[in-house]
Amino acid sequence: MPARILRSLRPVFTVLGLVLITLGIPTALLPTHLGVVLLIVGLIVVLRNSLRWRRRFILLQRRYPRWVFPLRRLLRREIWPVFWHETLRMERFWLPTRWRRLRRMRRWILRRPLP
């Protein structure tokens, strides 16, 4: 497609991305977690087509790095590190210290000799 047509469709893509984000936020809390996929796709569409939203995202990243960093990693398609990090965060939040096992399990797996 010519660049002129794509430039004229940027507002349409931005609105489409915002709709996907608004659908993704409430459905991310459902057991299927399909909303996370909608949220990430919406972020990709919005951040590629809108300079204003890209600037807002950078400001959010500076203000709330702990919350935005996992989203940035998902945008870069680093799924397993985000999953592991969030699992450790949930374990630290919900379980008392003596019940936590994931960190020790990971260290045990890494220390084992390879077959």
KOLROLO-780421 format. One record per atom (N, C-alpha, C): chain; x, y, z; residue in three letters. Coordinates in Angstrom, 3 decimals. Example, Ala and Ser with C-alpha at 12.3 -4.5 7.8 and 13.67 -1.06 7.14 Angstrom:
REM KOLROLO-780421
   chaine       east      north         up   residu
        A     13.190     -5.690      7.800      ala
        A     12.300     -4.500      7.800      ala
        A     13.200     -3.300      7.800      ala
        A     12.850     -2.250      7.080      ser
        A     13.670     -1.060      7.140      ser
        A     12.900      0.030      7.870      ser
This chain:
REM KOLROLO-780421
   chaine       east      north         up   residu
        A      0.847     -1.183      0.000      met
        A      0.000      0.000      0.000      met
        A      0.886      1.238      0.000      met
        A      0.468      2.248     -0.707      pro
        A      1.252      3.485     -0.704      pro
        A      1.260      4.130      0.682      pro
        A      2.337      4.853      0.954      ala
        A      2.513      5.470      2.272      ala
        A      1.424      6.490      2.562      ala
        A      0.927      7.157      1.534      arg
        A     -0.103      8.175      1.730      arg
        A     -1.391      7.550      2.259      arg
        A     -1.750      6.379      1.748      ile
        A     -2.969      5.698      2.213      ile
        A     -2.781      5.219      3.647      ile
        A     -1.607      4.657      3.935      leu
        A     -1.353      4.198      5.299      leu
        A     -1.371      5.353      6.287      leu
        A     -0.826      6.499      5.892      arg
        A     -0.838      7.655      6.782      arg
        A     -2.257      8.125      7.051      arg
        A     -3.109      8.047      6.051      ser
        A     -4.494      8.484      6.251      ser
        A     -5.287      7.493      7.108      ser
        A     -4.838      6.237      7.168      leu
        A     -5.538      5.231      7.975      leu
        A     -5.018      5.143      9.407      leu
        A     -4.005      5.913      9.767      arg
        A     -3.458      5.855     11.124      arg
        A     -4.495      6.123     12.209      arg
        A     -5.356      7.132     12.069      pro
        A     -6.384      7.324     13.121      pro
        A     -7.320      6.130     13.254      pro
        A     -7.629      5.476     12.136      val
        A     -8.504      4.303     12.188      val
        A     -7.816      3.172     12.948      val
        A     -6.537      2.944     12.660      phe
        A     -5.795      1.908     13.369      phe
        A     -5.647      2.239     14.845      phe
        A     -5.461      3.515     15.164      thr
        A     -5.335      3.921     16.561      thr
        A     -6.632      3.649     17.318      thr
        A     -7.749      3.986     16.729      val
        A     -9.046      3.728     17.374      val
        A     -9.276      2.229     17.508      val
        A     -8.908      1.465     16.491      leu
        A     -9.041      0.007     16.562      leu
        A     -8.195     -0.554     17.705      leu
        A     -6.978     -0.058     17.847      gly
        A     -6.120     -0.501     18.941      gly
        A     -6.682     -0.134     20.298      gly
        A     -7.242      1.069     20.421      leu
        A     -7.846      1.486     21.692      leu
        A     -9.061      0.633     22.038      leu
        A     -9.826      0.243     21.020      val
        A    -10.974     -0.649     21.259      val
        A    -10.479     -2.007     21.753      val
        A     -9.401     -2.523     21.134      leu
        A     -8.851     -3.807     21.588      leu
        A     -8.340     -3.714     23.020      leu
        A     -7.727     -2.585     23.369      ile
        A     -7.234     -2.410     24.739      ile
        A     -8.400     -2.372     25.722      ile
        A     -9.459     -1.622     25.385      thr
        A    -10.605     -1.543     26.300      thr
        A    -11.328     -2.889     26.418      thr
        A    -11.306     -3.703     25.371      leu
        A    -11.861     -5.055     25.485      leu
        A    -10.934     -5.971     26.267      leu
        A     -9.637     -5.733     26.167      gly
        A     -8.663     -6.612     26.803      gly
        A     -8.558     -6.439     28.297      gly
        A     -8.777     -5.229     28.794      ile
        A     -8.607     -4.986     30.235      ile
        A     -9.601     -5.785     31.076      ile
        A    -10.915     -5.712     30.818      pro
        A    -11.817     -6.509     31.666      pro
        A    -11.727     -8.014     31.396      pro
        A    -11.444     -8.408     30.153      thr
        A    -11.380     -9.847     29.870      thr
        A    -10.063    -10.466     30.322      thr
        A     -9.075     -9.668     30.683      ala
        A     -7.821    -10.224     31.213      ala
        A     -8.046    -10.858     32.578      ala
        A     -9.099    -10.459     33.254      leu
        A     -9.389    -11.014     34.576      leu
        A    -10.154    -12.333     34.514      leu
        A    -10.623    -12.697     33.324      leu
        A    -11.331    -13.968     33.172      leu
        A    -10.341    -15.133     33.208      leu
        A    -10.816    -16.334     33.501      pro
        A     -9.901    -17.481     33.606      pro
        A     -9.164    -17.828     32.313      pro
        A     -9.662    -17.450     31.161      thr
        A     -9.002    -17.832     29.908      thr
        A     -7.811    -16.949     29.582      thr
        A     -7.717    -15.780     30.172      his
        A     -6.629    -14.824     29.937      his
        A     -6.526    -14.398     28.480      his
        A     -7.614    -14.488     27.743      leu
        A     -7.609    -14.027     26.360      leu
        A     -7.456    -12.518     26.294      leu
        A     -7.841    -11.835     27.347      gly
        A     -7.734    -10.387     27.380      gly
        A     -6.302     -9.895     27.325      gly
        A     -5.365    -10.687     27.837      val
        A     -3.957    -10.292     27.776      val
        A     -3.505    -10.232     26.323      val
        A     -3.946    -11.188     25.526      val
        A     -3.603    -11.179     24.105      val
        A     -4.211     -9.954     23.427      val
        A     -5.481     -9.675     23.719      leu
        A     -6.116     -8.487     23.144      leu
        A     -5.413     -7.206     23.580      leu
        A     -5.008     -7.158     24.829      leu
        A     -4.306     -5.994     25.353      leu
        A     -2.978     -5.779     24.636      leu
        A     -2.217     -6.822     24.442      ile
        A     -0.914     -6.710     23.785      ile
        A     -1.076     -6.344     22.316      ile
        A     -2.032     -6.971     21.628      val
        A     -2.257     -6.627     20.213      val
        A     -2.720     -5.185     20.095      val
        A     -3.604     -4.750     20.975      gly
        A     -4.045     -3.359     20.960      gly
        A     -2.909     -2.391     21.221      gly
        A     -2.032     -2.726     22.172      leu
        A     -0.867     -1.876     22.432      leu
        A      0.048     -1.794     21.216      leu
        A      0.270     -2.916     20.557      ile
        A      1.124     -2.912     19.368      ile
        A      0.538     -2.006     18.302      ile
        A     -0.752     -2.132     18.049      val
        A     -1.394     -1.321     17.011      val
        A     -1.345      0.164     17.361      val
        A     -1.648      0.491     18.604      val
        A     -1.671      1.898     19.015      val
        A     -0.263      2.492     19.010      val
        A      0.690      1.777     19.571      leu
        A      2.041      2.340     19.680      leu
        A      2.730      2.474     18.328      leu
        A      2.340      1.687     17.351      arg
        A      2.939      1.832     16.019      arg
        A      2.289      2.937     15.194      arg
        A      1.096      3.358     15.567      asn
        A      0.376      4.313     14.727      asn
        A      0.154      5.674     15.354      asn
        A      0.453      5.856     16.624      ser
        A      0.173      7.131     17.261      ser
        A      1.381      7.621     18.057      ser
        A      1.905      8.755     17.649      leu
        A      3.040      9.347     18.353      leu
        A      2.624      9.821     19.743      leu
        A      1.422     10.346     19.882      arg
        A      0.938     10.817     21.182      arg
        A      0.857      9.677     22.197      arg
        A      0.301      8.540     21.797      trp
        A      0.182      7.409     22.714      trp
        A      1.540      6.790     23.002      trp
        A      2.451      6.846     22.028      arg
        A      3.803      6.359     22.277      arg
        A      4.480      7.191     23.359      arg
        A      4.307      8.515     23.302      arg
        A      4.868      9.391     24.335      arg
        A      4.242      9.123     25.696      arg
        A      2.928      8.913     25.723      arg
        A      2.262      8.594     26.992      arg
        A      2.772      7.278     27.565      arg
        A      2.991      6.312     26.691      phe
        A      3.495      5.019     27.143      phe
        A      4.888      5.174     27.744      phe
        A      5.729      6.000     27.155      ile
        A      7.071      6.245     27.685      ile
        A      6.983      6.935     29.041      ile
        A      6.064      7.896     29.179      leu
        A      5.884      8.551     30.476      leu
        A      5.403      7.563     31.544      leu
        A      4.470      6.687     31.167      leu
        A      4.018      5.653     32.104      leu
        A      5.156      4.711     32.474      leu
        A      5.986      4.418     31.496      gln
        A      7.117      3.527     31.741      gln
        A      8.082      4.149     32.745      gln
        A      8.288      5.433     32.667      arg
        A      9.173      6.099     33.619      arg
        A      8.527      6.245     34.994      arg
        A      7.224      6.455     35.006      arg
        A      6.543      6.672     36.274      arg
        A      6.266      5.367     37.026      arg
        A      5.871      4.323     36.298      tyr
        A      5.535      3.034     36.906      tyr
        A      6.332      1.909     36.240      tyr
        A      7.641      1.864     36.430      pro
        A      8.433      0.861     35.708      pro
        A      8.100     -0.579     36.104      pro
        A      7.681     -0.788     37.325      arg
        A      7.391     -2.152     37.772      arg
        A      6.173     -2.735     37.057      arg
        A      5.228     -1.891     36.663      trp
        A      4.017     -2.365     36.001      trp
        A      4.164     -2.394     34.495      trp
        A      4.937     -1.473     33.940      val
        A      5.022     -1.366     32.485      val
        A      6.094     -2.297     31.916      val
        A      7.128     -2.627     32.701      phe
        A      8.198     -3.470     32.189      phe
        A      7.707     -4.830     31.696      phe
        A      6.814     -5.531     32.414      pro
        A      6.298     -6.790     31.851      pro
        A      5.562     -6.588     30.523      pro
        A      4.845     -5.481     30.379      leu
        A      4.181     -5.217     29.101      leu
        A      5.201     -5.008     27.987      leu
        A      6.277     -4.294     28.287      arg
        A      7.319     -4.093     27.284      arg
        A      7.950     -5.413     26.879      arg
        A      8.166     -6.291     27.863      arg
        A      8.751     -7.589     27.528      arg
        A      7.795     -8.428     26.686      arg
        A      6.503     -8.341     26.974      leu
        A      5.535     -9.068     26.148      leu
        A      5.475     -8.505     24.740      leu
        A      5.640     -7.192     24.610      leu
        A      5.679     -6.597     23.276      leu
        A      6.889     -7.085     22.483      leu
        A      7.967     -7.431     23.184      arg
        A      9.154     -7.971     22.520      arg
        A      9.090     -9.485     22.377      arg
        A      7.958    -10.069     22.706      arg
        A      7.686    -11.504     22.609      arg
        A      8.532    -12.344     23.556      arg
        A      8.851    -11.821     24.728      glu
        A      9.552    -12.580     25.757      glu
        A      8.502    -13.104     26.740      glu
        A      7.862    -14.207     26.382      ile
        A      6.706    -14.675     27.137      ile
        A      7.109    -15.450     28.384      ile
        A      8.030    -16.407     28.265      trp
        A      8.379    -17.240     29.415      trp
        A      9.053    -16.467     30.533      trp
        A      9.979    -15.542     30.255      pro
        A     10.539    -14.771     31.382      pro
        A      9.479    -13.952     32.121      pro
        A      8.517    -13.407     31.381      val
        A      7.447    -12.644     32.031      val
        A      6.582    -13.573     32.879      val
        A      6.277    -14.739     32.343      phe
        A      5.471    -15.703     33.088      phe
        A      6.180    -16.104     34.389      phe
        A      7.486    -16.405     34.302      trp
        A      8.236    -16.810     35.491      trp
        A      8.313    -15.683     36.503      trp
        A      8.595    -14.478     36.035      his
        A      8.710    -13.335     36.936      his
        A      7.386    -13.057     37.655      his
        A      6.287    -13.119     36.918      glu
        A      4.980    -12.873     37.532      glu
        A      4.604    -13.991     38.498      glu
        A      5.002    -15.225     38.202      thr
        A      4.738    -16.327     39.125      thr
        A      5.502    -16.127     40.428      thr
        A      6.770    -15.716     40.321      leu
        A      7.546    -15.436     41.530      leu
        A      6.947    -14.273     42.307      leu
        A      6.474    -13.270     41.589      arg
        A      5.878    -12.113     42.266      arg
        A      4.609    -12.526     43.009      arg
        A      3.775    -13.365     42.368      met
        A      2.560    -13.833     43.044      met
        A      2.905    -14.692     44.252      met
        A      3.913    -15.547     44.112      glu
        A      4.308    -16.386     45.239      glu
        A      4.783    -15.521     46.411      glu
        A      5.567    -14.499     46.120      arg
        A      6.065    -13.626     47.175      arg
        A      4.928    -12.839     47.828      arg
        A      3.920    -12.470     47.036      phe
        A      2.805    -11.685     47.560      phe
        A      1.867    -12.527     48.408      phe
        A      1.561    -13.748     47.966      trp
        A      0.514    -14.535     48.610      trp
        A      0.996    -15.497     49.681      trp
        A      2.222    -16.018     49.558      leu
        A      2.640    -17.087     50.462      leu
        A      3.621    -16.575     51.517      leu
        A      3.567    -17.157     52.712      pro
        A      4.593    -16.819     53.698      pro
        A      5.952    -17.359     53.249      pro
        A      6.993    -16.854     53.853      thr
        A      8.357    -17.171     53.414      thr
        A      8.653    -18.661     53.464      thr
        A      8.231    -19.350     54.467      arg
        A      8.585    -20.768     54.599      arg
        A      7.852    -21.653     53.593      arg
        A      6.801    -21.163     52.941      trp
        A      6.060    -21.965     51.966      trp
        A      6.543    -21.752     50.537      trp
        A      7.366    -20.786     50.318      arg
        A      7.812    -20.468     48.957      arg
        A      8.799    -21.521     48.461      arg
        A      8.555    -22.055     47.269      arg
        A      9.378    -23.139     46.737      arg
        A      9.949    -22.854     45.347      arg
        A      9.407    -21.936     44.603      leu
        A      9.789    -21.782     43.202      leu
        A     11.243    -21.359     43.021      leu
        A     11.710    -20.426     43.820      arg
        A     13.089    -19.968     43.675      arg
        A     14.069    -21.107     43.969      arg
        A     13.811    -21.862     45.026      arg
        A     14.681    -22.992     45.362      arg
        A     14.620    -24.073     44.289      arg
        A     13.430    -24.289     43.747      met
        A     13.278    -25.293     42.700      met
        A     14.095    -24.901     41.462      met
        A     14.061    -23.639     41.093      arg
        A     14.827    -23.187     39.938      arg
        A     16.326    -23.356     40.176      arg
        A     16.799    -23.003     41.364      arg
        A     18.215    -23.181     41.676      arg
        A     18.616    -24.648     41.657      arg
        A     17.746    -25.517     42.147      trp
        A     18.027    -26.949     42.139      trp
        A     18.121    -27.464     40.706      trp
        A     17.222    -27.012     39.844      ile
        A     17.238    -27.449     38.444      ile
        A     18.503    -26.961     37.748      ile
        A     18.918    -25.733     38.024      leu
        A     20.114    -25.201     37.365      leu
        A     21.393    -25.842     37.875      leu
        A     21.422    -26.342     39.082      arg
        A     22.631    -26.972     39.643      arg
        A     22.796    -28.421     39.205      arg
        A     21.725    -29.050     38.764      arg
        A     21.811    -30.469     38.373      arg
        A     22.752    -30.633     37.191      arg
        A     23.512    -31.705     37.174      pro
        A     24.348    -31.957     35.990      pro
        A     23.480    -32.411     34.820      pro
        A     23.852    -32.015     33.648      leu
        A     23.112    -32.405     32.452      leu
        A     23.380    -33.877     32.127      leu
        A     22.366    -34.598     31.642      pro
        A     22.560    -36.034     31.335      pro
        A     23.398    -36.244     30.089      pro
